[in-house]
Amino acid sequence: MKSSIGQIEIVRSIFHGIPTRTRANGADVAALDAREDVCNMEPEARAEIETRLRKVLRRNGRQIVESSAVESKTPAVIKDLLAVEDADFIGKSKELAQILLEIQTARNSAGMLFVAQCVVSNSPAIMLVKIERESGMLAEESAEQAGAQDVRYLRDLFLTSKSKVYKVALFNSADLDSDTLHGWAADVQMSGNEVAAFFLRKYLGCQLLDDPKQLTKMFHQHAQDWTNKCVHNPDVRARYAMAIASELLSERGTVSPRGFAGSNLQPAHRDEFLDYLSRHGVPTTTFDKELSLIESRLKQFSIAFMSGVVVTAPRAAFDEVVKIERLDGPLSRVVIQDIMGDFKGRGVPGGRSTSADDDGPASGDSGEAE
């Protein structure tokens, strides 16, 4: 994908109500609650929606691509909106809402579909947000009685500070590749930054772009490279290396580079780390984790020194018995506190033993037969 999740600017937008799918006498009785014109959105509300959804996509977003194995009408409508500058935005947004209504079942709660024409990094884009309606109370100063409050019940709240049930998709015209749709999707409701199959496949007609095995390997490789090249304090470098391994060996099924940086790196290192990953083709958004290509590399660590000394130990031992201390200048001290076992020599790669047990000629012999 060419684009990233840059600044989102909403140009125009519309909401359509999506009722709960019900049937009576074998026929659908729920009709789309469609709007006939775009939203009149005050600047403060527009800015809040733009900021909120950009944060969600940057934190939870997954790269997606149109799937030929899934039948969905949504990609064609999205392409029309992206390709034709004066496309019938209201009519196309109704089509997107009708598609969503038709694939829902009685288990899907009523909600709204927010459709927005946007500009993202100077390119036209389309954003879809599936939102569950919320309700609540509003207390405000009474206009009629001094010192009193009027309390109102609000039925159609959305994207409140506590909202946890909504799904977002963003498609940028810069990412249209040979008429194949690419984009981003996030599902706030799902754990582990997954995206519900109902929304991703049945509605959007897409699949995840990530190859988990390769992305996991790339994250491990480039996170380690950044640590070794850019972190000069040996104690901090060791802590970061251990944190990378812990992140990959955790029980979570996904890796979030942004989450990792926020939890494990010093503030001064976070942007540098994420920029390094991005420049080397590693997404900074969440991806599925698959360890099969790197599992053996996570079992033990080694520290190499300029003199040729190498200290190798199981991962757990670095926590328990290996201590790294920084001395003046570039020097470091490694302290191993343990019960010493056998002391053995090791051959140099490519070298040859000349012990008395060898079958070769002894010293002084020519080695030729008599």
N, C-alpha and C positions, 0 to 999 in steps of 0.2 A: 504494500500500500504506500502511496506517495504522501498522503496527508497524515497529520497527527491531530489530536484534539486541541485545536487552538481556541482563540477567543470566539465565542458564539454570539452572533448578533441576530436577533429575531427581526425579520422584516415584516411579516404578517402571520397571523395564526388564527386558529378556529378550534372550538371544542364541539364534539358531538357526544350525546349521551348514549351509552351502550347498556340497554336493560338486561335483566336476567332472562336467559332463554327459557321460555315455557311453551308447553304444547297442550292443546285441547282438541279432542276429537281428531287426533292425528295430524293437526296442523299447527304451525307456529302462530302464537298470538302476541308475541312481543315485536314491536316495531321500533326502528331506529329513531332516536330523538335527535334529528339532524337540525343543525343551525343553517340559516340562510345567508349569513354575512360574517365577516371576520370580526375578531375581538377588538373592542376599544380598550386598549391596555395602557394604563398610566405608566409613565417612565419608571417609577420606583418598582412597580410590579414586574415590568419587563426586565429590569436589571436583576431583580431577585431571582426570577425564573432562569435567566441566562446563567447566573453564577451558580445556582443550585445544581442545575443539570450538568454543567461543565464539570463541577466537582465530582458528581456521581460517575460520569463517564471516565474521568481521569483515575478515579479510585477503583471502580468496579468494572470498567469497560473491557470488553473482549473483542478482538478483531473477528469479523465475520465475512463470509463470502456467499454469494448466491449458489444454491445447490441444485444441480440438474436432477438429483434423485428425489426431489420433493416437489409436489405440485402445489403451487400457491400463485394467486393472482397479484399479490402485493408487489413483487419486483417490477412487473411491467408498469404499474401505476407510478411507482417511484421513479423509474427511468423517464416516463413521460414528463413528470414534474421537473426533473433535472435537465432534460434535454431541450425542452421548449420553454423559451423565456416567458411567453405570454400564455402559458397553459392555463386551463380553467381550474384555478386553485380550489375554489369552493366545491366544484363538481367532483374533482379528483379526491378531495379530502372525504367527501361523502362515500365515494367508492371504497376508500381505505377503511372507513368505519363500518360499512356494510359487510366487507370481507371479514372483519373481526367478529361482528355479530353472528355471521353464518357459521363460523367454525367453533364458536363457544358452545358449551353445554350448560345444563342446569346447575352444574357444580361451580361454574364461574360466576362470581358475584357481579352485580351491576356496577358500572363505573363510567368513565369518560375516556375518549380518545382525543388527545391534544395533537394537532398537526400544525407544524410551523415551517414556513419557508425562512431559511437562515442564510447568513453569510459566515463561512468559517475559513479563516486564513485566506480571504479575498476570493473564495470560490463559492458558488451557489450550493446549498445543501438543504436537505429535508430531514426534519426531526419528528419522530413519533414517540408519544408518551402515553402508555396505558395506565390510567390512574383509577384507584378506587375512591369513591365518594366518601367523605367524612362529614361529621356534624359536630356542633359544639355550641357553647354559649358565649355571648359577647355582652360584657357589662361596660356601659359608657355613661358619661355625665348626662343627666337629664336636661333636655332643652326646655322643659316646662316647669320643673320644680327645682329650685336651688338647693344644693346639698344632697340631692337624691341621684339615684342611678337608674337608668333604663336597662333591662336585661332582655336580650333577644336570642332566639334559637335560630342558628344558621345551619341549613341543611346541606349545602353544596360547597363545603370547604375542600381544598385540595392542596397538596404540597405544604402541609403544615410542618413545623419544626420537628414533629414526632412521626411524620409519615414514614411508613416502612413498606408499603405495598404499592409499588409502581415499577414499571419497566420502561426502558428508554432505548431508542435506536436512532442512530445518526448516519446519514448517507451523504457523502461529499461528491460533487460532480468530478472533482480531480481524481477520484478513485475508480471511475468507470473504466474498465479494462476489457477491450474487445467485447463490449456490450454485456460484460459480466459485472454484477453489482458487488461492491465491497463496502464495508462500513464498520460501525461499532455498535455493540449492544451491552446493556447493563440491566441487571435484575436485582433491585434492592431487597426483594423479599427472600430470595434464595440464599442459603448459607454457602460459604466458601467461594463466593463470586461466580457461582454457576449461573446459567441462563436457562429458564424453564423451556423444555422442549416444545411445549404448546406455543409459546411466543416466538421462539427462535425458528423452529422448523415449520409448524403448521401455518403461522401467520406471516412471518417475514420471508419464508421460503429460503432460509439460509442455514449454514452450518459454521462451526468454529473454523477459523483459518489456521489456527495454531497446530503444529505437529509437536505434541507434548515431549516426545523423546529428544528431538533436536533442540527445542527451546530450553529444556532443562539442562542439556549438555552445554549449550551456548551460555546460559546464565552462569553455570558453575565455572566454565573456562574464563569468561571475561570478568566475572566478579573477582576471581582469584588473581587474574592478570592486573586488574586495577589495584588490588590490595598490595601486590608485590612491587608495582611500578610507582605508585603514587603515595603510599603511606610510608613515611620515613621512620616513624617511631616503631621499633621492633615489638614492643609490648602491645601497642595498639594493632599492629599488623597481625600479630598472633591471635588477638581477640577477635578481629574481623574474620580471619580464616576459620576459626572455630564457629563463629556465628553463621557463616555461610553453610558449613556442614550441618549445623543444627537446624537451620531453615530447611534444608533439603531432606533431612532425616525426620522431620516432624511428621505427625500423623495427618496434617492437613493435605488435602488432595490438590492444592494449588500453590503457586508461588506468586507473591505480590512484591515486585522489586521496590515499589514506593513504600509499601508497608515495612519491608525489611529495612530499608534505609532509615525510615522514621523510628524504628524500634531499636536498631543496633549500631547506627553510625553517629558519630559526633555531628552536630548541626553544620559545622563548616565543611564536612565531607559529603553531605547528602546530595546536593545538586551536582557536584563534580562526579560522583558515582553514577547517578542516573544519566547524566550527559554522556559518560564513557560507554555505558551499556547501549544507549540509543545510537551512538556513532558506530557501534560494532554490530548493529542489527538486532539487538535484544530488546523486545518490547518492555516498556516500563509499566505497562498495565498488567493485570493478573492473567496468568496462563496455567493450564493444567500441568501437573507434575508427573513425570514418568522417569524413574531412575535407572532403567535397564542399561543404558550406555555408560553410566558413571558410578554405578553402585560400588564397584571394587575400589574406586579412588577415594571413597568416603570412609573406608575402614581404618586407614592409618595415614599419618602425616610425616613429612620429613622437612628438616630445616638444613639448608646448605650454606656453608661458610666459604669465604674467599680462600681459605687455606686448603680447601678440599675436604674438610671435615663435614660429615653428614650425620645428623641425628634423626633416626627414624623410630617412630613409636605408634602403637595403636591410638586411635582418637581419644579414648577415655583416659589414657595415661597422660596426655597433655594437660588435662584438667587436674590430675591427681599428683603426679610426681615430677613433671617438667615445669620449671619456672624460668622465665626469661626476664633478665634485668638489663636496663639500658645504662651504659657507662658513658664517660665523657667522650665527645666526638662520635665517630661512627661505630665504636666498639659496643659489643653486647656480651653479656655473660649468660650462659645457659646452665642452670643447676638441676641435676637429676638426683632426687632423694629417693633411693630405693635399695633393695638388697641385691648386691652384685652377684651375677652368675658367672658362667664360664667366659674366659677371655680367649678368643680365637682369632687367628689371622684369616684374611680374605684375599683371594687372588685379584689381581688387577685385570679388568676386562681386556682380553686379547693377549695376556701374558701366558707364560708356560712354566709349570713347576719343574724344579731340578732336584727333587729329593732323591735319596738313595733307593726309594721304592720304585722309582720310575723305570720303565723298560728301556729307556734310551741309554746311550753310551756314558760310561763314567768319565770323570774329568781326566784328560790326558790321553784317552783312547781316540783312535781315529774313527771308530765305528765301522771300519771296513771288515769284510769277512776274510779269513785266512785262506 
